[in-house]
Amino acid sequence: MENNANSGCKRCLLYEMAGKDDVIAQVEKTRKLLSEDERATDEEYKKRLATCKDCDKLIDATCLKCGCYVEIRALSKGARCPAKKW
Ligand code: SF4
């Protein structure tokens, strides 16, 4: 996906932002720590992140409702959106 780091867009995910490599690495580390049974499917993960991208609570990859980086929160199959959007 296109890097929007210089677009001034606040509604971006980590992988779209410059200077967040350490957090992006944490996303991958968390993904590897989860077993296949614990992990959301790739399809569900993408669907969740697409919903977050359209949500007015997403600012700088962080959900203002729960304070989480959504790319980490959405990894777990059992995780839920605090606004019940996913
Ligand atoms: S409220 Fe839900 S959809 Fe919105 S950013 Fe947070 S987790 Fe994503």
Backbone and ligand atoms as CSV (ligand in chain L), in Angstrom:
chain,resi,resn,atom,element,x,y,z
A,1,MET,N,N,0.827,-1.192,0.000
A,1,MET,CA,C,0.000,0.000,0.000
A,1,MET,C,C,0.871,1.256,0.000
A,2,GLU,N,N,0.337,2.327,-0.438
A,2,GLU,CA,C,1.085,3.574,-0.581
A,2,GLU,C,C,1.464,4.159,0.783
A,3,ASN,N,N,2.664,4.722,0.880
A,3,ASN,CA,C,3.103,5.360,2.112
A,3,ASN,C,C,2.591,6.796,2.145
A,4,ASN,N,N,1.739,7.092,3.133
A,4,ASN,CA,C,1.139,8.424,3.246
A,4,ASN,C,C,1.834,9.282,4.288
A,5,ALA,N,N,3.083,8.946,4.645
A,5,ALA,CA,C,3.767,9.628,5.740
A,5,ALA,C,C,3.860,11.133,5.545
A,6,ASN,N,N,3.901,11.579,4.328
A,6,ASN,CA,C,4.058,13.002,4.096
A,6,ASN,C,C,2.769,13.685,3.663
A,7,SER,N,N,1.663,12.971,3.764
A,7,SER,CA,C,0.399,13.522,3.287
A,7,SER,C,C,-0.277,14.398,4.330
A,8,GLY,N,N,0.158,14.319,5.595
A,8,GLY,CA,C,-0.503,15.071,6.644
A,8,GLY,C,C,-1.761,14.388,7.122
A,9,CYS,N,N,-2.028,13.197,6.627
A,9,CYS,CA,C,-3.218,12.438,7.017
A,9,CYS,C,C,-3.053,11.915,8.435
A,10,LYS,N,N,-4.033,12.157,9.290
A,10,LYS,CA,C,-3.988,11.644,10.653
A,10,LYS,C,C,-4.552,10.234,10.740
A,11,ARG,N,N,-5.399,9.869,9.803
A,11,ARG,CA,C,-6.039,8.565,9.856
A,11,ARG,C,C,-5.227,7.547,9.083
A,12,CYS,N,N,-4.035,7.282,9.593
A,12,CYS,CA,C,-3.137,6.347,8.949
A,12,CYS,C,C,-2.853,5.189,9.880
A,13,LEU,N,N,-2.438,4.091,9.288
A,13,LEU,CA,C,-1.993,2.945,10.042
A,13,LEU,C,C,-0.476,2.996,10.141
A,14,LEU,N,N,0.077,2.186,11.037
A,14,LEU,CA,C,1.515,2.232,11.298
A,14,LEU,C,C,2.351,2.019,10.050
A,15,TYR,N,N,1.956,1.025,9.232
A,15,TYR,CA,C,2.781,0.710,8.072
A,15,TYR,C,C,2.808,1.849,7.057
A,16,GLU,N,N,1.892,2.809,7.212
A,16,GLU,CA,C,1.853,3.950,6.296
A,16,GLU,C,C,2.660,5.137,6.825
A,17,MET,N,N,3.139,5.038,8.053
A,17,MET,CA,C,3.785,6.168,8.708
A,17,MET,C,C,5.301,5.988,8.760
A,18,ALA,N,N,6.034,7.064,8.518
A,18,ALA,CA,C,7.492,7.032,8.649
A,18,ALA,C,C,7.857,7.083,10.137
A,19,GLY,N,N,8.997,6.505,10.496
A,19,GLY,CA,C,9.500,6.606,11.858
A,19,GLY,C,C,8.799,5.693,12.848
A,20,LYS,N,N,8.050,4.725,12.371
A,20,LYS,CA,C,7.331,3.814,13.273
A,20,LYS,C,C,7.843,2.381,13.125
A,21,ASP,N,N,9.054,2.237,12.629
A,21,ASP,CA,C,9.581,0.903,12.361
A,21,ASP,C,C,9.626,0.024,13.605
A,22,ASP,N,N,9.913,0.622,14.778
A,22,ASP,CA,C,9.971,-0.175,15.995
A,22,ASP,C,C,8.593,-0.740,16.344
A,23,VAL,N,N,7.565,0.051,16.124
A,23,VAL,CA,C,6.210,-0.412,16.437
A,23,VAL,C,C,5.749,-1.423,15.391
A,24,ILE,N,N,6.128,-1.193,14.145
A,24,ILE,CA,C,5.783,-2.149,13.091
A,24,ILE,C,C,6.441,-3.503,13.405
A,25,ALA,N,N,7.663,-3.459,13.902
A,25,ALA,CA,C,8.344,-4.692,14.299
A,25,ALA,C,C,7.582,-5.365,15.437
A,26,GLN,N,N,7.010,-4.575,16.326
A,26,GLN,CA,C,6.226,-5.122,17.436
A,26,GLN,C,C,4.953,-5.801,16.924
A,27,VAL,N,N,4.364,-5.254,15.872
A,27,VAL,CA,C,3.187,-5.886,15.265
A,27,VAL,C,C,3.563,-7.282,14.767
A,28,GLU,N,N,4.683,-7.375,14.077
A,28,GLU,CA,C,5.124,-8.674,13.541
A,28,GLU,C,C,5.469,-9.644,14.662
A,29,LYS,N,N,6.106,-9.126,15.718
A,29,LYS,CA,C,6.470,-9.973,16.856
A,29,LYS,C,C,5.205,-10.526,17.515
A,30,THR,N,N,4.210,-9.660,17.700
A,30,THR,CA,C,2.954,-10.090,18.319
A,30,THR,C,C,2.257,-11.115,17.438
A,31,ARG,N,N,2.268,-10.882,16.129
A,31,ARG,CA,C,1.635,-11.834,15.197
A,31,ARG,C,C,2.269,-13.219,15.345
A,32,LYS,N,N,3.590,-13.254,15.469
A,32,LYS,CA,C,4.285,-14.538,15.571
A,32,LYS,C,C,4.045,-15.220,16.912
A,33,LEU,N,N,3.777,-14.429,17.951
A,33,LEU,CA,C,3.526,-15.006,19.275
A,33,LEU,C,C,2.159,-15.682,19.366
A,34,LEU,N,N,1.231,-15.246,18.532
A,34,LEU,CA,C,-0.115,-15.820,18.555
A,34,LEU,C,C,-0.138,-17.116,17.751
A,35,SER,N,N,-0.786,-18.135,18.304
A,35,SER,CA,C,-0.957,-19.369,17.534
A,35,SER,C,C,-1.984,-19.113,16.433
A,36,GLU,N,N,-2.053,-20.034,15.497
A,36,GLU,CA,C,-3.012,-19.871,14.401
A,36,GLU,C,C,-4.438,-19.789,14.938
A,37,ASP,N,N,-4.711,-20.536,16.001
A,37,ASP,CA,C,-6.054,-20.518,16.610
A,37,ASP,C,C,-6.370,-19.186,17.279
A,38,GLU,N,N,-5.345,-18.513,17.739
A,38,GLU,CA,C,-5.546,-17.245,18.452
A,38,GLU,C,C,-5.582,-16.040,17.518
A,39,ARG,N,N,-5.077,-16.236,16.317
A,39,ARG,CA,C,-4.891,-15.125,15.384
A,39,ARG,C,C,-6.109,-14.935,14.484
A,40,ALA,N,N,-6.480,-13.690,14.262
A,40,ALA,CA,C,-7.522,-13.411,13.266
A,40,ALA,C,C,-6.996,-13.840,11.893
A,41,THR,N,N,-7.883,-14.289,11.037
A,41,THR,CA,C,-7.456,-14.648,9.684
A,41,THR,C,C,-6.970,-13.384,8.963
A,42,ASP,N,N,-6.184,-13.570,7.930
A,42,ASP,CA,C,-5.703,-12.412,7.164
A,42,ASP,C,C,-6.875,-11.588,6.640
A,43,GLU,N,N,-7.907,-12.289,6.188
A,43,GLU,CA,C,-9.090,-11.598,5.653
A,43,GLU,C,C,-9.775,-10.773,6.739
A,44,GLU,N,N,-9.945,-11.369,7.924
A,44,GLU,CA,C,-10.587,-10.655,9.025
A,44,GLU,C,C,-9.723,-9.470,9.469
A,45,TYR,N,N,-8.420,-9.683,9.508
A,45,TYR,CA,C,-7.492,-8.626,9.916
A,45,TYR,C,C,-7.594,-7.420,8.974
A,46,LYS,N,N,-7.573,-7.704,7.689
A,46,LYS,CA,C,-7.680,-6.606,6.710
A,46,LYS,C,C,-9.018,-5.899,6.817
A,47,LYS,N,N,-10.068,-6.661,7.043
A,47,LYS,CA,C,-11.416,-6.086,7.170
A,47,LYS,C,C,-11.479,-5.171,8.410
A,48,ARG,N,N,-10.902,-5.640,9.499
A,48,ARG,CA,C,-10.874,-4.837,10.723
A,48,ARG,C,C,-10.131,-3.521,10.497
A,49,LEU,N,N,-8.952,-3.617,9.880
A,49,LEU,CA,C,-8.156,-2.404,9.668
A,49,LEU,C,C,-8.840,-1.443,8.700
A,50,ALA,N,N,-9.551,-1.981,7.722
A,50,ALA,CA,C,-10.296,-1.112,6.795
A,50,ALA,C,C,-11.385,-0.362,7.562
A,51,THR,N,N,-12.016,-1.033,8.509
A,51,THR,CA,C,-13.038,-0.377,9.335
A,51,THR,C,C,-12.400,0.718,10.183
A,52,CYS,N,N,-11.258,0.431,10.762
A,52,CYS,CA,C,-10.547,1.438,11.569
A,52,CYS,C,C,-10.162,2.651,10.706
A,53,LYS,N,N,-9.724,2.371,9.490
A,53,LYS,CA,C,-9.318,3.476,8.602
A,53,LYS,C,C,-10.469,4.442,8.322
A,54,ASP,N,N,-11.691,3.929,8.370
A,54,ASP,CA,C,-12.867,4.771,8.123
A,54,ASP,C,C,-13.455,5.356,9.402
A,55,CYS,N,N,-12.841,5.060,10.520
A,55,CYS,CA,C,-13.397,5.459,11.822
A,55,CYS,C,C,-12.798,6.785,12.288
A,56,ASP,N,N,-13.643,7.650,12.816
A,56,ASP,CA,C,-13.147,8.951,13.275
A,56,ASP,C,C,-12.388,8.859,14.602
A,57,LYS,N,N,-12.341,7.676,15.197
A,57,LYS,CA,C,-11.571,7.482,16.442
A,57,LYS,C,C,-10.130,7.079,16.165
A,58,LEU,N,N,-9.763,6.858,14.906
A,58,LEU,CA,C,-8.389,6.486,14.571
A,58,LEU,C,C,-7.561,7.729,14.309
A,59,ILE,N,N,-6.558,7.932,15.150
A,59,ILE,CA,C,-5.632,9.046,14.971
A,59,ILE,C,C,-4.215,8.497,15.124
A,60,ASP,N,N,-3.384,8.718,14.123
A,60,ASP,CA,C,-1.989,8.264,14.156
A,60,ASP,C,C,-1.871,6.795,14.548
A,61,ALA,N,N,-2.686,5.966,13.926
A,61,ALA,CA,C,-2.661,4.512,14.121
A,61,ALA,C,C,-3.175,4.055,15.479
A,62,THR,N,N,-3.649,5.000,16.284
A,62,THR,CA,C,-4.116,4.691,17.636
A,62,THR,C,C,-5.620,4.889,17.730
A,63,CYS,N,N,-6.277,3.956,18.394
A,63,CYS,CA,C,-7.716,4.083,18.627
A,63,CYS,C,C,-7.934,4.978,19.846
A,64,LEU,N,N,-8.658,6.045,19.677
A,64,LEU,CA,C,-8.900,6.966,20.797
A,64,LEU,C,C,-9.859,6.384,21.820
A,65,LYS,N,N,-10.584,5.342,21.465
A,65,LYS,CA,C,-11.514,4.706,22.417
A,65,LYS,C,C,-10.778,3.836,23.415
A,66,CYS,N,N,-9.720,3.147,22.959
A,66,CYS,CA,C,-9.044,2.209,23.870
A,66,CYS,C,C,-7.563,2.510,24.058
A,67,GLY,N,N,-7.001,3.361,23.226
A,67,GLY,CA,C,-5.589,3.714,23.358
A,67,GLY,C,C,-4.637,2.725,22.721
A,68,CYS,N,N,-5.177,1.734,22.023
A,68,CYS,CA,C,-4.323,0.710,21.406
A,68,CYS,C,C,-3.899,1.099,20.004
A,69,TYR,N,N,-2.754,0.552,19.587
A,69,TYR,CA,C,-2.436,0.551,18.164
A,69,TYR,C,C,-3.356,-0.494,17.531
A,70,VAL,N,N,-4.178,-0.075,16.608
A,70,VAL,CA,C,-5.187,-0.995,16.078
A,70,VAL,C,C,-4.569,-2.175,15.333
A,71,GLU,N,N,-3.393,-1.980,14.743
A,71,GLU,CA,C,-2.766,-3.088,14.022
A,71,GLU,C,C,-2.324,-4.201,14.966
A,72,ILE,N,N,-2.093,-3.868,16.228
A,72,ILE,CA,C,-1.777,-4.902,17.208
A,72,ILE,C,C,-3.077,-5.479,17.766
A,73,ARG,N,N,-4.011,-4.629,18.132
A,73,ARG,CA,C,-5.266,-5.093,18.707
A,73,ARG,C,C,-6.013,-6.039,17.757
A,74,ALA,N,N,-6.023,-5.692,16.492
A,74,ALA,CA,C,-6.810,-6.459,15.517
A,74,ALA,C,C,-6.212,-7.830,15.206
A,75,LEU,N,N,-4.996,-8.100,15.652
A,75,LEU,CA,C,-4.359,-9.386,15.360
A,75,LEU,C,C,-5.054,-10.557,16.041
A,76,SER,N,N,-5.548,-10.330,17.235
A,76,SER,CA,C,-6.107,-11.419,18.020
A,76,SER,C,C,-7.545,-11.725,17.614
A,77,LYS,N,N,-7.808,-12.987,17.385
A,77,LYS,CA,C,-9.151,-13.409,16.972
A,77,LYS,C,C,-10.207,-12.942,17.979
A,78,GLY,N,N,-9.866,-12.995,19.267
A,78,GLY,CA,C,-10.840,-12.662,20.315
A,78,GLY,C,C,-10.949,-11.177,20.619
A,79,ALA,N,N,-10.126,-10.358,19.993
A,79,ALA,CA,C,-10.183,-8.917,20.271
A,79,ALA,C,C,-11.466,-8.321,19.699
A,80,ARG,N,N,-11.933,-7.278,20.319
A,80,ARG,CA,C,-13.139,-6.599,19.855
A,80,ARG,C,C,-12.890,-5.106,19.791
A,81,CYS,N,N,-13.562,-4.462,18.879
A,81,CYS,CA,C,-13.541,-2.999,18.789
A,81,CYS,C,C,-14.359,-2.438,19.957
A,82,PRO,N,N,-13.833,-1.459,20.686
A,82,PRO,CA,C,-14.577,-0.901,21.819
A,82,PRO,C,C,-15.862,-0.189,21.410
A,83,ALA,N,N,-15.964,0.161,20.129
A,83,ALA,CA,C,-17.193,0.796,19.636
A,83,ALA,C,C,-18.092,-0.229,18.924
A,84,LYS,N,N,-17.723,-1.504,19.049
A,84,LYS,CA,C,-18.499,-2.613,18.454
A,84,LYS,C,C,-18.638,-2.502,16.930
A,85,LYS,N,N,-17.602,-1.954,16.284
A,85,LYS,CA,C,-17.610,-1.891,14.817
A,85,LYS,C,C,-17.047,-3.164,14.206
A,86,TRP,N,N,-16.291,-3.907,14.973
A,86,TRP,CA,C,-15.829,-5.231,14.551
A,86,TRP,C,C,-15.620,-6.101,15.777
L,1,SF4,S1,S,-13.321,2.521,17.670
L,1,SF4,FE1,FE,-13.113,0.498,16.687
L,1,SF4,S2,S,-13.133,0.909,14.479
L,1,SF4,FE2,FE,-12.709,2.840,15.536
L,1,SF4,S3,S,-10.454,2.997,15.590
L,1,SF4,FE3,FE,-11.135,2.040,17.515
L,1,SF4,S4,S,-10.994,-0.185,17.151
L,1,SF4,FE4,FE,-10.985,0.842,15.136
